[in-house]
């Protein structure tokens, strides 16, 4: 499930990102994306590729590649969306945590919690 008002576009500083063509209220489920779950043993090979920047930790011992728009959400410490993982169904949910204006970029916090300010592996806002 992907809301029809979401789209991919270029950002000013971070390549491409996810944007909205309509205002969205806080608490809105905007995407449910399936994931491809991989074993921890696959991680060293994935880390040698461009996919390294798009892989999610999946529980304590696995990782996954999310499908849909999920890999395109950029990081922000002041993110306007959160992601939740359903390990039984192998999906990731994206939900807004703030009201979002038409034309705004939708962001997630790569630390896993929308308001976690722990430094990540690359320079961010």
PAFIGU-525001 format. One record per residue: z, y, x of N, C-alpha, C, O in turn. Coordinates in pm, whole numbers, plus 50000, padded with zeros to 5 digits. Layout:
ZYXZYXZYXZYX ...
END
This chain:
500004988350085500005000050000500005012350090500825013750180 499085020950063498955033550136498615044350035497615043249963 499425054750030499155065449933497805071949964497495074450081 497005074849862495655080049883495605094249940494555098449988 496695101449937496705115049990497015115750140497045126650197 497225104350205497435104150349496095103250421495175096650374 495995109950534494775109250614495095111250762496145116750797 494195106750846494315108150991493515120251034492395122250987 494085128351123493395140051175493905142951316494915137351359 493215151651385493645155751519494845165051509494945173051415 495745163951606496895172951613496645183051725495695181551802 497475193151732497325203451835497655198051974497055202352072 498615188751983499075184452116499205169452136499385165152250 499125161352031499425147052046498285137852003498535126951953 497065142052022495945133451983495725133651834495425144051775 495875122051772495725121051627497075118351562498015113851627 497155121251432498375118751357498075116851211496925117351168 499125114551134499015112550989499395125550918500405131750951 498585129450822498785141850747498725138950598498325128050556 499115148750518499055147350373498215158450310498305170050349 497415154650212496605164350139497315169350013496765177349938 498545164449990499345168649875500795170449920501215164250018 501575178749851503005179249881503655165849847503225159049754 504695162249922505415149649899506905152749892507415160349975 507585147149797509025149449787509795139449873509325128449901 510995143449914511865134749992512155121949914512305122249791 512225110849985512525098049922511325090649867511485080749796 510125095349900508895088949850508445077949945508345080150066 508175066149892507585055249969506095058249982505385058749882 505625060250106504235064250124503345053350184502125054150177 503985043050244503165032350301503985019650314505175019950348 503335008450286503864995050317502774988450399501664986250350 503084985250523502064979850614502474966150668503614964150709 501544956750666501844943850727501924945150879501374954550937 502604935750942502694935651088502244922151142502314912051072 501794922151264501484909951337502634907751434502804915451528 503424897351411504604894551493504204886351614503444876651604 504734890451730504444883551856505734879751926506774885951905 505674869552007506824864752081507144874052197506274881252246 508384873852241508814882052355507984878852479507744887552562 507554866452493506754862352608505414869552614504804870352721 504934874752500503674882052496503814896452546502824902752583 505034901552546505274915752575504764920052713504144930652721 504984912552821504474917052952502954919252953502474928553018 502224910852884500764912752877500414924952795499544932752834 501084926852681500834938552596501154951452670500454961452653 502194951352752502604963252825501574967652930501644978852979 500644959052963499584962453057498374968752989497384972153055 498454970352858497324975452781497704988452710498874992452709 496724994752650496965006652569497865003652449498515012652396 497894991152406498734987352292500224989552320501024990052227 500604990652448501994992952484502615004352403503755003452359 501865014952383502375026752312502435025052161502915033952091 501975013852110501905011851964502684999751916502654996451798 503384993052006504134981051973505554984751928506184993351988 506034978351823507394980151774508244968151815507744956851819 509504970551847510434959551863510614953351726510724960551626 510664940051718510804933151590512014924051601511914912551645 513144929251561514394921951580514804922551726514414931751798 515584912951769516104913151907515214906152007515334908552127 514324897351961513584889252056512064889452037511354882552111 511564896951942510124897051918509614911351917510394920951923 508314912651908507684925751892506574924251790506224913051750 506024935551746504954934651647503984946151663504304956651720 502804943951611501784954351597501674956951448501314948151370 501974969251411501864973051270500414976651238499704982151321 500004973351119498664976851073498754989350985499804995650979 497684992750920497675004850839497755017250926497275017251040 498365027850874498495040450949499715040551040499875049851120 500585030651030501855030851102501715034251251502505042351301 500775028651325500685032151467500275046651493500375051451606 499825053651390499315067251408500365078151382500105089851409 501535074351331502585084351308503135088551444503565080151522 503115101451471503665106451597505175107451589505775107751482 505785107951708507235109051721507695123351703507025132851745 508855124851641509575137651638511055134651624511445125951546 511875141751702513325140551684513755146351551514815142851498 512955155251495513205161051363512165155451266511495163051196 512035142251261510985135951181511195138451032512315140750986 510095137950959510155139750815509965126550740509935126150617 509835115550817509725102150759510605092450837511005095050950 510905081450774511675070750837510895057850818510115056650723 511115048250906510485035250887511555024650877512585025150945 511295014950790512225004050765511454991050781510314989850737 512094981350844511434968650871511954957750778513164956250759 511044950150722511404938650640510984926250718509814922350719 511984920150784511704908650871511324896150793510654887350848 511724895150668511374883450587509914883950541509234873750536 509454896050508508094897550456507094902050563505894902750536 507574905050686506724909850796505934922350756504714922850768 506684932450709506094945350674506984956650722508184954850745 506384968350738507104980650767506854990250652505724991950606 507924996450605507875006550500508005020350565508825022150655 507215029950520507365043850563507795051750440507155051350335 508915059150455509485066750345509805080850395510275082550507 509555090750312509855104550351511365106950344512045101550258 511865115150437513295118850437513475133750410514595138850408 512365140650390512375155050361511185158150271510235150450264 511245169450204510075174250131509015178150234509335184250336 507765174750207506675177250302505595185350231505165181950121 505165195950296504145204750237502745199050255502485191250347 501845202950166500435199350175499905203650312500145214850356 499175194650377498575197550507499465194850626499015195850740 500735191550603501685189350713501485175550776501005166150712 501865174750903501855161850972503115154050935504195159850925 502965141050916504085132250889504485125651021503625120551094 505775125651051506245120251178507395110551155508075110951053 507585101851254508725092651255509455094551388508915100151482 510675089751393511435090051517511315076251580511735066351521 510755075451699510515062551763511795055151800511735043451837 512935061651790514205055051819514645045651706515565037751725 514005046451592514335037551482515125044051370515065039551256 515865054451400516595062151299515995076051296515795081951402 515715081351180514965093951168515645105651237514965115251273 516955105151257517665116451317518285113151453519145120551500 517855102451517518375098251649517725106551759516505106251775 518535113951836518015122851940518065116452079517935123552178 518255103352088518245096552217516875098552283515845096952219 516895102152411515645104752482514755092352480515215081252502 513465094552454512495083552455511745083352588512005091752675 510835073952604510175071452732509125081652771508605080952882 508785091052685507835101552721508385114952674509265115452589 507865125752729508345138952692507965141952548506805140452509 508935146052469508715148852327509435161652288510185167352367 509195166152164509795178752115511295178952118511905188852080 
END
